[in-house]
Amino acid sequence: MHPAPWGKLASFTLSALLLSLPAGLGAEIYIHKDRDGTTWFTDRRDMGPNYTFVRRYGRPTARHACHGVNRAIMDRRAMDHMVTIRHQARHHGVDEEMIRAIIMVESCFDRNAVSRVGAQGLMQLMPGTARELGVTNAFDAEENIRGGVTYFARMLERFDHDVTLALAAYNAGPGAVERHGGIPPFAETRQYVTRVLELYQHLRADSGISLSPSTR
């Protein structure tokens, strides 16, 4: 999916705005327009009377990184990172096929991927989240995977190891999941959860492992 024509940005760039968002943002993104038509991306639902709320959504993935990439290409890319994925998954007690599925949806294993809202690297960490996780270079594959797996493991712990809710929180932020009492009503997030779980099932089937009853 190509970025939409958001119009001119304000006196500071979108990337600067994203870097100013609070650490740990998960990231539920709000879009506003001011009176002169400038588009603002922020974590704030209310921007005051001078701004018109446009919409909100869960964090979009870097789908442009997947253009022209088939499963064979992705599998070749994945091979470069499987040692790190396996190590981090075992360290945090997370299924490595789940991490692989997340990366496939997030970035198609493009370590340099950047989404239209500034999420970076293989597991598409927002800048604030990366800082909170101690990731100094989100484009370093090992750092990015370490940070992403750590964050996903935290979401699993926070939501009693409900994989569906943990995935929703990874995409839209834990606050959004808690406020809505489940998967938030964002098309971006609902599609994300469905895509990751479908890929996870395929990866488990390919490896000859039956699905865990806790995966729902």
N, C-alpha and C positions, 0 to 999 in steps of 0.2 A: 504494500500500500504506500503510495507516494504521499509526502507531506501536503496538506491542504494549503492554499494561498492565504496565510493568516493576515496579510496586509502588513503595513509598516510596523516595526517594533518601536518601542519608546526610546528615551534617551540612553538607556542601557540595554544591552542585548539580552536575548532569551537565555543564553548560557549564563550570563551574570546573574540574572534573576534566579535561575535554578540553583546556582551556587549559594544564594542567600537563603534558601529554604532551610528550615530547621533540620538538624541532624536527626536521622532516624525516620525521616519521611518515607512512607512506604510504597507508593506515592499516589495519593488521590489528587488529581489535577483539576483545577477550576479555570475556566476561560472567561474573561471579561473583556468588554470593549469600553473605552472611554469616549467622551463626546466628540473627539476628533477622529475616531475610528481606529485608534491604536489598540492592538490586541495585547492582552496581558495574560500570562500563564502564572498561576500562583497556587498555594495551598490554602488560601483564604476564601471561604464561601461568600463573605460579605465584604465588599470593597467600598461601600458607601454610596451616596446618592449620585455621584458623578460617573458611576460605572454601571454598565448593563451586564447582568449575568448572562452568559451564552450557554454553557453546558459544563458538565463534569464527566469524568470517566476514569476508569482504572488506567494505570500507566500503560501506554501503548508499547508493544515490542518493536524491535528493529526489523520489521518484515521486509524492508527494502534489501536487507542483507541476504535474503533468501531467493531473490530473483535469479533464475537460471541455475539454481542449486538443486540437484536431485538427491535421492537418498544415498547413492553411491558416493557422491562428492562429500556429503555430510559425514558418512561413515569414515572416509579417509581423513577428513579433518579431525574427527573425534579421536582417532587412534593416537594423535599427538598429545592428547590430554587425558587419556584413560588412566594412566598411573596416578596422576594428581586427583582425578575424580574418585578413583577407588580408595586412595589414602584418606581423603577428606570425608568421604561417605562413611568409611569404617570408623574414623575418629569420632564422628558425630552420631553414629548409629542410624544413618540414613541409607535408604536403598539407592545404590549407585545408578540403577536404571531410571529411577525417578529424577536424579540430578541430570542424567543424560537427556531425558525427555524435556526437562525445563530448559536446558541450553539449546536444544533443537528448536523449541518454540521461540525462545528469547532472541537468538542471534544466528541460528543455523551454523553454529560453531565458527562464526567470524569474530575473531578476537578484537578486531578494530571497529566493530559495529557501534553505531551511536543512533539512538532513536530520536524521533522528532521532538521529544521533551528532554533530551540530554542524558538518558540512561546509557551506560557505557559498558563495553566489553562483552565477554561470553555470557555472563549471567545478568547483564543489563542492570548494573548497580547505579542508582541515582547518586550524584556527588555527595550529598549530605549523608546518605546511608553508608557510602564507602568510607567516608571519614570516621563515622561512628564505629565502623567495623575494623578500623586500623588499616584500611587498604590505601596505600599511598599512590599506587599506579593501577588504575582500573583496567588498563590495556595490557597489563602483565597477566598472562593466562593463569599462572599459579596463584597470584594474589587474588585475582577476580574470583576464581573457583573457591578458594578458601573463604573469602568474604561471603559469597553467595550461599555456599553450603551452611556456613555458620548462621546466616540469617534465616534460611529455610528451617534449620533445626530449631531455632528459637520460635519460629511460628508453629512448628509441630508441638513444641512444649506448651506454648501459650494456649493452643486450641485442643489440648488433650489428645494429641496425635491423630486428630481428624485430618486426613490428607487433603480432602476437598477444601476445608476451611483454611488450612495452611497455605494451599496454592492461591486461594483468593486473597489472603493477606499478603502473600509475596507480591502479587500484582497490584492490589489496590490499597494496601496498608492494613494493619491490624485494627486500627480505629474504625475504619469503614466496615469491616466485618462485624465488629462488636456493636456498632451503632445500628446496623441493619439486622442483627441477630442471625447472620448467615451470609451466604454469598451476596454481595451488594448488587443492586439492580442496574449494573453498568454492563452494556453489551460487550465492551472490551474485556471485562473481567470474566463474564460468563463464558465467552468464547475461549478465553485463555485457559480456564480450568478444563473445559471440554477437550481442547486440543492436547494439553499436556497429558491428561489421563488416557486419551486414545493412543497417543504415542507410547506412553508407559506400558499399556497393555500389549502393544505390538512388540516392544523391546523384551518384555518378559516372555512372551510367546516364542520369540526368536531364540532366547536363551534357554528355553525348555523349562522355565520355572513357573509354577502355578501362582496365580495371584494371591496375595495375602488377604485374608478376610477383613483386615483393618483398612484396606484401600477401598474407598467408596466415593 
